[in-house]
Amino acid sequence: MSILTRKLMRTISATRGQFLALVVIVTLGVLIYISMNTTYFNLTHSQQQFYQDNRFADYTFQVVKAPESVAARVEALPGVLKATGRIQKDVPVIKAGSQRATGRLTGCPLPVAEEVNRPYLLSGHWFDDKTSDKVGVLVDPQYAQANSLTPGQDIKIIADGKKVTLAVTGSATSPEFVYPMKDAGAVIPEPERFGIIMIPQTHAQQILGMPGQINQLLVDLAPGTDEKNIKGQIEAILEPYGNIGGYPRKDQSSHALLQAKLDGVKLVARSLPFMFFLIAAGIQFVILTRLIRSQRLPIGVMKALGYNNRQIMWHYTCYGLAVSLAAAVMGTGLGLGLAAVITKVFVQYFNLPTTTNGIDLAVIINSFLITSLVGIASGLLASRSVISINPAEAMRTQPPTGGRRTLLEDWPWLWQRLNSSWKMSLRSIFRNRGRFAVTVAGIISSVVLLVFALFMNDAVEFLMNQNFKQVNRYDYLVRFSEPTKYSEFSDWNRWDEVQRLEPMLELPVRFHAGGETQDEVLVGMVPSGQLKRVHDKFGRERQIPEEGILISKRMADKLGLQVGDEVTVETTLGIGPSRTSVLTIVGKNDPMTSTGSYVSYSTANRLLGEQEAATAVMMKLDAARIKTVEERLQEMSRISSVTSLAQEQGSFAELLGSTRSTIGMMLLFAGLLGLAIVYNTAVMTFNERQRELASLRVLGYSRREVTGLLRKETWVQAILGIVLGLPAGKAMGAAYMAKASTDLFSLPAIIYPRTYFIAAGMALLFVWMGQQLSIRKVSNLDMVEVLKNRD
């Protein structure tokens, strides 16, 4: 070891508390940077690879009924690589105990190898019709796990009015079922009550009574194809067969939700680590500046012995570089481990069978480069003062800096009311403005993390309260396999268990305005109904109009519509002829989910050309007798699904359990950041004021009074950091929500008042802990040694 290297090691040992605190701050930055970027790399790579290997459709078109030959006509168009025609329809599934679920029966043309949206086998074996008289099917893995389905077990469905028994041969997924959702209005997946059933195409046609027919077309386009132009050509071909609508890959619900999650990971990976790096750079700069000032005599000796400015500057810069390298090594190991955990959590909710736990070397190299630059930059900036030190002058004690009045001293009415302890603390703050600013910025960052973590909990609570208390007030939502006359189930009102019954008519429609066309699900409800209310994403109740339409803000913005404008509504139910009407927009609704356009129940029937038709009915029941009603409903053949609000709420709470882990991890990071910052600041203050503190002890000040000086200085910085950090935390939450929101799902930045109090309280706790670790030095203060005359 060279002499300067040994001196560096002694300096690190002498300041090991501050050194370790700095390492903790930089390690947290590296940990988040490595874990989030590695997770994003693994999931994105897996997503793209799975999409490519299984030929994810660029466009999906829905028709009422078309011959299979239409796929060949579409495939012949320039720019179309492959077109797959298939049948897809939701059917009731009869479970044990006569319970109902919904199965999305999806036909698979055989052989599947070259088809669009090709299934990927996860367990069991492919369809095999030779070993059993039952039709073999594959189910998605989440539905199989939730319902304990294994190869060889049966599934009973109701299709075309008949009960059909299917045999499970295994589990599979495909690019469109990575995150299976029943519809755009669903809040979360419900694998117990909704699943994907993949079946050979010919069997699907036979079961549904559609031999040689399809109702869905999947299209794979060549790179660089004009999507708008090709969409128009395909729609012209499908028009005679009742073209219901088409949407590109970006609007496919599974892809949109997965992409939103990935975008959220990317946002955190690109923003949060650099907050830690900047805070670390600032603190390193302050520490090294103070260290160089205190080592003025050794620097003069080194210069007298022949060391030049470059060597001495590099010596002090190596202190910051040592922090960076130690943190980079620790952060990389911890980050890769955390990335594996996060990736595993994602795999639980997304069916990405090719998910890898790869290591992105570029991310690791970048983390070392970034942290090294942080250490080098802070070291070089702090050591610039070395150049101005003259060896001869450095041999003498540095004269004290001239005193100056602080800003508060210009306000006599305030200054005169402060005791001597407060005056000394405030003078120290105003005479070390750089350190004060860095400390406040660090505490602001810690509070921002606290608010952001707790805000996620508020968002979950708001979503649950909105969905299960304000909006949905029924006990059961019963959906029919097709629109049904209200008179056919109105006698349910006479059941002793039923307290209230309200119909609902959900219509797939197409809006036309200004030359633009958009597909939407229009919900018709009784305006005076009590079992389902309309609330926007901010919790404000919206009234359903007797006439006209309450349109979703998303749809209005796409079509360029304002309140008072008219919109043409075309029904695309697929049953009976399509009908077109003109409705006046009487209001806009900004919902959390994409289904946010409403009309009155009578208006919806008028659009359909019916009277008192309903696709679903909401039921409010006597709580003590709910089970008997459920058993009755499960026995009715025309019912496609029975949704229990209580069961849905339980599933939602269980699914969001992972959110608690994320919140806990972020609270830990915030606590470590705040504790390390306060500890460093308090230690620097103590080291600079040792002579002053020792003098006060000699003059008769108690240990408590002396430590009070340090506490007051820290508390001023902490209070200011907390006051500024609370609104900054809300701003960060709002920015995250704006980035993570999609056309399918959007949440406001809701932060309850209690969150601010909890965040402030936790920040104060971390500040107190940092103080306790640092003020121990006061107890060990050697007054004789400190007060020696060094001249």
Backbone hydrogen bonds, N-H to C=O, Kabsch-Sander energy under -0.5 kcal/mol:
donor,donor_aa,acceptor,acceptor_aa,energy
6,R,2,S,-2.2
7,K,3,I,-2.2
8,L,4,L,-2.3
9,M,5,T,-2.3
10,R,6,R,-2.1
11,T,7,K,-2.3
12,I,8,L,-2.5
13,S,9,M,-2.2
14,A,10,R,-2.4
15,T,11,T,-1.7
16,R,13,S,-1.2
19,F,15,T,-2.8
20,L,16,R,-2.7
21,A,17,G,-2.0
22,L,18,Q,-2.4
23,V,19,F,-2.3
24,V,20,L,-2.3
25,I,21,A,-1.9
26,V,22,L,-2.5
27,T,23,V,-2.7
28,L,24,V,-2.2
29,G,25,I,-1.6
30,V,26,V,-2.6
31,L,27,T,-3.2
32,I,28,L,-2.4
33,Y,29,G,-2.4
34,I,30,V,-3.3
35,S,31,L,-2.7
36,M,32,I,-2.4
37,N,33,Y,-1.8
38,T,34,I,-2.5
39,T,35,S,-2.4
40,Y,36,M,-2.6
41,F,37,N,-2.5
42,N,38,T,-2.9
43,L,39,T,-2.8
44,T,40,Y,-2.6
45,H,41,F,-2.4
46,S,42,N,-2.4
47,Q,43,L,-2.9
48,Q,44,T,-2.7
49,Q,45,H,-2.5
50,F,46,S,-2.6
51,Y,47,Q,-2.7
52,Q,48,Q,-2.4
53,D,49,Q,-2.8
54,N,50,F,-1.9
55,R,52,Q,-0.9
56,F,51,Y,-2.1
58,D,219,V,-2.2
59,Y,219,V,-1.7
60,T,247,Y,-2.2
61,F,217,L,-2.7
62,Q,245,G,-3.3
63,V,215,N,-2.3
64,V,241,Y,-1.0
64,V,242,G,-1.2
65,K,241,Y,-1.6
66,A,214,I,-2.3
68,E,212,G,-1.8
70,V,67,P,-1.9
71,A,68,E,-1.7
72,A,69,S,-0.5
73,R,69,S,-1.3
74,V,70,V,-2.1
75,E,71,A,-2.5
76,A,72,A,-1.2
77,L,74,V,-1.6
80,V,77,L,-1.8
81,L,79,G,-0.6
81,L,220,D,-2.6
82,K,220,D,-1.5
84,T,218,L,-2.8
85,G,83,A,-0.5
86,R,216,Q,-2.5
89,K,105,L,-2.1
91,V,103,G,-2.9
93,V,101,A,-3.0
94,I,156,K,-3.0
95,K,93,V,-0.7
95,K,99,Q,-3.7
98,S,95,K,-1.1
99,Q,96,A,-0.8
101,A,93,V,-2.0
102,T,193,R,-2.6
103,G,91,V,-3.1
104,R,195,G,-2.9
105,L,89,K,-2.3
105,L,103,G,-1.3
106,T,104,R,-0.5
106,T,197,I,-3.1
107,G,87,I,-3.5
107,G,105,L,-0.5
108,C,199,I,-2.3
115,E,112,V,-1.3
117,N,55,R,-3.1
118,R,54,N,-2.0
118,R,115,E,-0.6
120,Y,173,T,-3.9
121,L,119,P,-0.5
122,L,171,S,-2.8
123,S,171,S,-1.7
125,H,169,T,-2.3
135,V,165,T,-0.7
137,V,167,A,-2.7
138,L,198,M,-2.5
139,V,170,G,-1.7
140,D,196,I,-1.4
144,A,140,D,-2.2
145,Q,141,P,-2.5
146,A,142,Q,-2.6
147,N,143,Y,-1.8
148,S,145,Q,-1.0
149,L,144,A,-2.8
152,G,168,V,-3.4
153,Q,150,T,-2.2
155,I,166,L,-2.9
156,K,94,I,-0.7
157,I,155,I,-0.5
157,I,164,V,-2.8
158,I,92,P,-2.1
159,A,157,I,-0.6
159,A,162,K,-2.8
162,K,159,A,-1.9
164,V,157,I,-3.0
166,L,155,I,-3.4
166,L,164,V,-0.5
167,A,135,V,-2.9
168,V,153,Q,-3.3
168,V,166,L,-0.5
169,T,137,V,-2.9
170,G,137,V,-0.8
171,S,123,S,-1.1
172,A,139,V,-2.2
173,T,120,Y,-1.9
177,F,174,S,-2.2
178,V,175,P,-0.8
186,A,183,D,-1.4
193,R,190,E,-1.5
194,F,190,E,-1.7
195,G,102,T,-2.1
197,I,104,R,-1.8
198,M,138,L,-3.5
198,M,196,I,-0.6
199,I,106,T,-2.4
201,Q,108,C,-2.0
204,A,200,P,-2.1
205,Q,201,Q,-2.3
206,Q,202,T,-1.9
207,I,203,H,-2.8
208,L,204,A,-2.2
209,G,206,Q,-0.9
210,M,205,Q,-3.2
213,Q,210,M,-2.0
214,I,66,A,-2.7
215,N,86,R,-2.0
216,Q,86,R,-1.7
217,L,61,F,-2.7
218,L,84,T,-3.0
219,V,59,Y,-2.6
220,D,82,K,-3.1
221,L,219,V,-0.5
222,A,79,G,-2.9
225,T,222,A,-1.7
227,E,225,T,-1.1
230,I,226,D,-2.5
231,K,227,E,-2.4
232,G,228,K,-1.6
233,Q,229,N,-1.7
234,I,230,I,-2.4
235,E,231,K,-2.6
236,A,232,G,-1.7
237,I,233,Q,-1.5
238,L,234,I,-2.1
239,E,235,E,-1.4
241,Y,238,L,-1.8
242,G,239,E,-1.6
244,I,62,Q,-2.6
244,I,242,G,-0.6
245,G,62,Q,-1.5
247,Y,60,T,-2.2
249,R,58,D,-1.8
251,D,248,P,-1.3
252,Q,249,R,-1.8
256,A,252,Q,-2.9
257,L,253,S,-2.2
258,L,254,S,-2.2
259,Q,255,H,-2.9
260,A,256,A,-1.9
261,K,257,L,-1.8
262,L,258,L,-2.3
263,D,259,Q,-2.7
264,G,260,A,-1.9
265,V,261,K,-2.0
266,K,262,L,-2.5
267,L,263,D,-2.3
268,V,264,G,-2.0
269,A,265,V,-2.4
270,R,266,K,-1.7
271,S,267,L,-1.1
272,L,268,V,-1.4
275,M,271,S,-0.8
275,M,272,L,-1.0
276,F,272,L,-1.1
277,F,273,P,-2.1
278,L,274,F,-2.4
279,I,275,M,-2.0
280,A,276,F,-2.6
281,A,277,F,-2.5
282,G,278,L,-2.3
283,I,279,I,-2.4
284,Q,280,A,-2.8
285,F,281,A,-2.2
286,V,282,G,-2.1
287,I,283,I,-2.8
288,L,284,Q,-2.8
289,T,285,F,-2.3
290,R,286,V,-2.3
291,L,287,I,-2.5
292,I,288,L,-2.8
293,R,289,T,-2.0
294,S,290,R,-2.0
295,Q,291,L,-1.3
296,R,293,R,-0.9
299,I,295,Q,-2.2
300,G,296,R,-2.1
301,V,297,L,-2.2
302,M,298,P,-2.6
303,K,299,I,-2.3
304,A,300,G,-2.1
305,L,301,V,-1.8
306,G,303,K,-1.2
307,Y,302,M,-2.3
312,I,308,N,-2.0
313,M,309,N,-2.9
314,W,310,R,-2.2
315,H,311,Q,-1.9
316,Y,312,I,-1.8
317,T,313,M,-2.2
318,C,314,W,-2.0
319,Y,316,Y,-0.8
320,G,316,Y,-0.9
321,L,317,T,-2.1
322,A,318,C,-2.6
323,V,319,Y,-1.8
324,S,320,G,-2.1
325,L,321,L,-2.7
326,A,322,A,-2.3
327,A,323,V,-2.4
328,A,324,S,-2.7
329,V,325,L,-2.2
330,M,326,A,-2.1
331,G,327,A,-3.4
332,T,328,A,-2.0
333,G,329,V,-1.8
334,L,330,M,-2.4
335,G,331,G,-2.7
336,L,332,T,-2.4
337,G,333,G,-1.6
338,L,334,L,-2.6
339,A,335,G,-2.5
340,A,336,L,-1.7
341,V,337,G,-1.6
342,I,338,L,-2.8
343,T,339,A,-2.6
344,K,340,A,-1.9
345,V,341,V,-2.0
346,F,342,I,-2.2
347,V,343,T,-2.2
348,Q,344,K,-1.2
349,Y,345,V,-0.8
349,Y,346,F,-1.0
350,F,346,F,-2.2
351,N,178,V,-3.2
352,L,350,F,-2.0
355,T,352,L,-1.6
360,D,358,G,-0.5
361,L,359,I,-1.0
363,V,360,D,-0.6
364,I,360,D,-1.6
365,I,361,L,-2.9
366,N,362,A,-2.5
367,S,363,V,-2.2
368,F,364,I,-2.0
369,L,365,I,-2.5
370,I,366,N,-3.2
371,T,367,S,-2.4
372,S,368,F,-2.3
373,L,369,L,-2.6
374,V,370,I,-2.2
375,G,371,T,-2.4
376,I,372,S,-3.0
377,A,373,L,-2.8
378,S,374,V,-2.2
379,G,375,G,-2.1
380,L,376,I,-2.9
381,L,377,A,-2.3
382,A,378,S,-1.9
383,S,379,G,-2.1
384,R,381,L,-0.7
385,S,382,A,-0.7
386,V,383,S,-1.6
387,I,384,R,-1.4
388,S,385,S,-0.6
389,I,386,V,-1.4
394,A,390,N,-2.6
395,M,391,P,-0.8
395,M,392,A,-0.6
396,R,393,E,-1.3
409,E,406,T,-0.6
410,D,407,L,-1.3
411,W,408,L,-1.8
414,L,411,W,-1.7
415,W,411,W,-2.7
416,Q,412,P,-2.4
417,R,414,L,-1.1
418,L,415,W,-1.4
423,K,419,N,-2.1
424,M,420,S,-2.3
425,S,421,S,-2.0
426,L,422,W,-2.7
427,R,423,K,-2.2
428,S,424,M,-1.9
429,I,425,S,-1.8
430,F,426,L,-2.4
431,R,427,R,-1.5
432,N,429,I,-1.2
436,F,432,N,-2.4
437,A,433,R,-2.7
438,V,434,G,-2.3
439,T,435,R,-2.5
440,V,436,F,-2.5
441,A,437,A,-2.5
442,G,438,V,-2.2
443,I,439,T,-2.4
444,I,440,V,-2.7
445,S,441,A,-2.1
446,S,442,G,-2.1
447,V,443,I,-2.6
448,V,444,I,-2.7
449,L,445,S,-2.1
450,L,446,S,-2.0
451,V,447,V,-2.9
452,F,448,V,-2.7
453,A,449,L,-2.5
454,L,450,L,-2.4
455,F,451,V,-2.5
456,M,452,F,-1.3
457,N,453,A,-0.9
458,D,454,L,-1.9
459,A,455,F,-2.6
460,V,456,M,-1.9
461,E,457,N,-2.4
462,F,458,D,-2.9
463,L,459,A,-2.3
464,M,460,V,-2.3
465,N,461,E,-2.7
466,Q,462,F,-2.8
467,N,463,L,-2.5
468,F,464,M,-2.7
469,K,465,N,-1.4
470,Q,465,N,-2.0
471,V,466,Q,-2.7
472,N,467,N,-1.4
473,R,471,V,-0.6
473,R,531,L,-2.9
474,Y,531,L,-0.7
475,D,619,M,-3.2
476,Y,619,M,-1.8
477,L,643,T,-2.4
478,V,476,Y,-0.5
478,V,617,V,-2.8
479,R,477,L,-0.6
479,R,641,S,-2.6
480,F,615,T,-2.6
481,S,638,R,-2.4
484,T,614,A,-3.1
486,Y,612,E,-3.0
488,E,485,K,-1.6
489,F,486,Y,-1.4
490,S,486,Y,-1.1
492,W,489,F,-1.8
493,N,490,S,-1.7
494,R,491,D,-1.7
495,W,492,W,-1.8
498,V,495,W,-0.9
499,Q,620,K,-3.0
500,R,620,K,-1.7
502,E,618,M,-2.1
504,M,616,A,-2.3
505,L,524,G,-2.3
506,E,504,M,-0.5
507,L,505,L,-0.6
507,L,522,L,-3.3
509,V,507,L,-0.5
509,V,520,E,-3.3
510,R,570,E,-2.5
511,F,518,Q,-3.5
512,H,568,T,-2.4
513,A,516,E,-2.2
516,E,513,A,-2.2
518,Q,511,F,-2.0
520,E,509,V,-2.4
522,L,507,L,-3.4
522,L,520,E,-0.6
523,V,597,S,-2.2
524,G,505,L,-3.1
524,G,522,L,-0.5
525,M,523,V,-0.6
525,M,599,V,-1.9
526,V,503,P,-0.6
529,G,526,V,-2.5
533,R,471,V,-2.4
534,V,542,R,-0.5
535,H,533,R,-0.6
536,D,540,R,-2.5
537,K,590,D,-3.4
539,G,536,D,-2.1
542,R,534,V,-3.3
549,I,584,T,-2.4
550,L,598,Y,-3.0
551,I,549,I,-0.8
551,I,587,G,-1.9
553,K,589,N,-3.2
556,A,552,S,-2.4
557,D,553,K,-2.6
558,K,554,R,-1.8
559,L,555,M,-1.9
560,G,556,A,-0.9
561,L,556,A,-2.6
564,G,585,I,-2.7
565,D,562,Q,-2.3
567,V,583,L,-2.6
568,T,512,H,-2.1
569,V,581,S,-3.5
570,E,510,R,-2.4
570,E,568,T,-0.5
571,T,569,V,-0.5
571,T,579,R,-2.7
572,T,508,P,-3.0
581,S,569,V,-2.4
583,L,567,V,-2.6
585,I,565,D,-3.0
586,V,549,I,-2.2
586,V,584,T,-0.6
587,G,549,I,-0.9
589,N,551,I,-2.7
594,S,184,A,-0.6
594,S,744,L,-1.2
596,G,594,S,-1.3
597,S,521,V,-0.6
598,Y,550,L,-3.0
599,V,523,V,-2.2
601,Y,525,M,-1.4
604,A,600,S,-2.3
605,N,601,Y,-1.8
606,R,602,S,-2.1
607,L,603,T,-2.3
608,L,604,A,-1.6
609,G,605,N,-1.0
610,E,605,N,-2.8
614,A,484,T,-2.2
615,T,504,M,-2.0
616,A,504,M,-2.0
617,V,478,V,-2.4
618,M,502,E,-3.3
619,M,476,Y,-2.6
620,K,500,R,-2.5
621,L,619,M,-0.5
622,D,497,E,-2.6
623,A,621,L,-0.6
625,R,622,D,-2.3
626,I,623,A,-0.9
629,V,625,R,-1.1
630,E,626,I,-2.1
631,E,627,K,-2.0
632,R,628,T,-1.7
633,L,629,V,-2.5
634,Q,630,E,-2.2
635,E,631,E,-0.6
635,E,632,R,-1.0
636,M,633,L,-1.6
639,I,636,M,-0.8
640,S,479,R,-2.1
640,S,638,R,-0.5
641,S,479,R,-1.4
643,T,477,L,-2.8
644,S,642,V,-0.6
645,L,475,D,-1.9
645,L,643,T,-0.5
648,E,644,S,-2.3
649,Q,645,L,-2.2
650,G,646,A,-2.0
651,S,647,Q,-2.3
652,F,648,E,-2.1
653,A,649,Q,-2.3
654,E,650,G,-2.0
655,L,651,S,-2.5
656,L,652,F,-1.8
657,G,654,E,-1.4
658,S,655,L,-0.8
659,T,656,L,-1.1
660,R,656,L,-0.7
660,R,657,G,-0.9
661,S,657,G,-0.8
662,T,658,S,-1.8
663,I,659,T,-2.5
664,G,660,R,-2.6
665,M,661,S,-2.3
666,M,662,T,-2.2
667,L,663,I,-2.4
668,L,664,G,-1.9
669,F,665,M,-2.2
670,A,666,M,-2.6
671,G,667,L,-2.4
672,L,668,L,-2.6
673,L,669,F,-2.4
674,G,670,A,-2.5
675,L,671,G,-2.7
676,A,672,L,-2.5
677,I,673,L,-2.2
678,V,674,G,-2.4
679,Y,675,L,-2.4
680,N,676,A,-2.3
681,T,677,I,-2.4
682,A,678,V,-2.6
683,V,679,Y,-2.4
684,M,680,N,-2.5
685,T,681,T,-2.4
686,F,682,A,-2.4
687,N,683,V,-2.7
688,E,684,M,-2.2
689,R,685,T,-1.6
690,Q,687,N,-0.7
693,L,689,R,-3.0
694,A,690,Q,-2.8
695,S,691,R,-2.1
696,L,692,E,-1.9
697,R,693,L,-1.9
698,V,694,A,-2.1
699,L,695,S,-2.0
700,G,697,R,-1.1
701,Y,696,L,-2.6
706,V,702,S,-2.2
707,T,703,R,-2.7
708,G,704,R,-1.5
709,L,705,E,-0.9
709,L,706,V,-0.9
710,L,706,V,-1.0
711,R,707,T,-2.5
712,K,708,G,-2.7
713,E,709,L,-1.7
714,T,710,L,-2.1
715,W,711,R,-3.1
716,V,712,K,-2.1
717,Q,713,E,-1.5
718,A,714,T,-2.6
719,I,715,W,-3.0
720,L,716,V,-2.0
721,G,717,Q,-2.4
722,I,718,A,-2.6
723,V,719,I,-2.5
724,L,720,L,-2.1
725,G,721,G,-2.0
726,L,722,I,-1.9
728,A,724,L,-1.2
729,G,725,G,-2.3
730,K,726,L,-1.6
731,A,727,P,-2.1
732,M,728,A,-2.1
733,G,729,G,-2.1
734,A,730,K,-2.5
735,A,731,A,-2.2
736,Y,732,M,-2.3
737,M,733,G,-2.4
738,A,734,A,-2.3
739,K,735,A,-1.8
740,A,736,Y,-2.6
741,S,737,M,-1.7
742,T,745,F,-3.1
746,S,592,M,-2.9
750,I,748,P,-1.8
751,I,749,A,-0.5
755,T,752,Y,-1.5
756,Y,752,Y,-0.9
756,Y,753,P,-0.5
757,F,753,P,-1.4
758,I,754,R,-2.7
759,A,755,T,-2.9
760,A,756,Y,-2.6
761,G,757,F,-2.6
762,M,758,I,-2.7
763,A,759,A,-2.4
764,L,760,A,-2.4
765,L,761,G,-1.9
766,F,762,M,-2.4
767,V,763,A,-2.3
768,W,764,L,-2.4
769,M,765,L,-2.3
770,G,766,F,-2.3
771,Q,767,V,-2.3
772,Q,768,W,-2.4
773,L,769,M,-1.7
774,S,770,G,-1.4
775,I,771,Q,-3.0
777,K,774,S,-1.7
778,V,775,I,-1.2
779,S,775,I,-0.8
780,N,776,R,-1.0
781,L,778,V,-1.3
783,M,781,L,-1.0
786,V,782,D,-2.4
787,L,783,M,-2.1
788,K,785,E,-0.9
790,R,788,K,-0.7
